[in-house]
Amino acid sequence: MLGLRLELVAVHRDGHEIPVEVTITAVPMAGPPMFTGYLRDVTAQRAAEAERERLDRRLQQSERMDSLGQLAGGIAHDFNNLLAVILNYASLLQRDLPAEARPGQDVAAILTAVDRAAALTGQLLTFSSSQPAHPVVVDINAVVGSVVELLHRTLPANIRLVTHLDPSARQVVTDPTRLEQIVMNLAINARDAMPDGGVLTVETANDDVDDLITSGQRSLAPGRYLRLAVSDTGVGMDRHISDHAFEPFFTTKPRGQGTGLGLATVYGIVRQMGGDASIYSEPGHGTTIRLHLPAANGVSLDADTTEEPLSQPAGGGECILLVEDEDLLRTSLVRVLEEAGYTVSPAGSAEEALALVAGDQLHVDLLITDVMLPGMSGPALAQQLRDQGEGMAVLFASGYTQNTLDVDLGAAGSTYGLIEKPFRLDALLFRVSQVLGEARPRDSAPEPG
């Protein structure tokens, strides 16, 4: 016992218990043995240790979510390529079959299934923060209000819906449909946590995050935020479950009653916006999910409401350099584009495309390339071809990031577009015609004399 440091519980003079550290040492002196004891209040030290453990768990969770996001994004990217192949060939079959005949109806069913699979991969890409969005300045109270109207009609009678919306709530920049998806997913999650009824509360408020707060919210940069919180009085979660709640396919629901993508989708959307998501929950005492979304800060964006027509514009022999590393998809795209009247030079990689241009001395009117290619990315290929003097338009075909396109191609000054995988044939042919049309006036202008 002598010389050791022991942690005990002491009673403060005001009556509450406190953790103390006790050290007892012998005092060398003549006569009966004497000892000295030191008591030190370690409340602040224990609180600091608990906070450090909390931050370490949060960092580990953030790193795990980033790894899962990369995995989910890679799987969704490859699966999108396979869906594109199925979609292309099924569309070709549908074009040649009478819609009222049984084979035509079977193909229509295939296309419906592909659409549902594409929606699933879209959720995975959203979780991985890789899904392109169409951001505008959004009044979050208006979005919450519209969702609440729907919830009032769909929630069970034993669940009471309460809202506390700050009238001065800041605007955010995001795709409004995604914000609706966030609120709806959180509300459904709260509903499922209250099988016997309860109270579902939706709140909005402004929040300013400074460096001190950021030390506890490691993934948030200092700045102005809008806080959205959705709470329930349901069954709650222990820490093991809450630590995994945002992971894709993690669910506590019985088999067949949930995909495990609801909260994962919320997490992906929020992280792509530059925000953060956190959960506070205790078993038997409900759950609160808080989202911090960056404020718009005066940004003004216009929504893109242009709808693509279903017509299939015909080509006029323009040369298309098609770069796609998935063999089946590349083959189907070559067939579609050639049947539409274009001249197609296919390549399975960026290096093969560069060799093709150098060897055949092609004059490329349009480069169609996936963003993610082995070796060299699609944007890097486009940049290199333009550096070599190719005055071409570019169409990126991908389920991946819009941000990469903006950063890498903005300085190159090329005419480019994006089509999201998987895409229908009419959408592809429309985008090809549109991008070529945007580039043609510059390419065909006479040289200055």
Buried (B, 14 or more C-beta within 10 A) or exposed (E): EEEEEEEEEEEEEEEEEBBBBBBBEEEEEEEEEEEEEEEEEBEEEBEEEEEEEEBEEBEEBBEBBBEBBEEBBBBBBBBBBBBBBBBBBBBBBBEEBEEEEEEBEEBBEBBEEBEEBBEBBBBBBBBBBBBBBBBBBBBBBBBBBEBBEEBEEEBEEEBEBEBEBBEEBBBBBBBBEBBBBBBBBBBBBBBBBBEEBBBBBBBBBEBEBEEEBBEEBEBBEEBEBBBBBBBBBBBBBEEEBBBBBBBBEBBBEEEEEBBBBBBBBBBBBBBBBBBBBBBBBEEEEBBBBBBBBBBBEEEEEEEEEEEEEEEBBEBEEBBBBBBBBBEBBBBBBBBBBEBBEBBBBBBBBBBBBBEBBEEEEBEBBBBBBBBBBEEBBBBBBBBBBBEEEBBBBBBBBBBBBBEBBEEBBEEBEBBBBBBBBBBBBBBBBBBBBBBBEEBBEEEEEEEEE
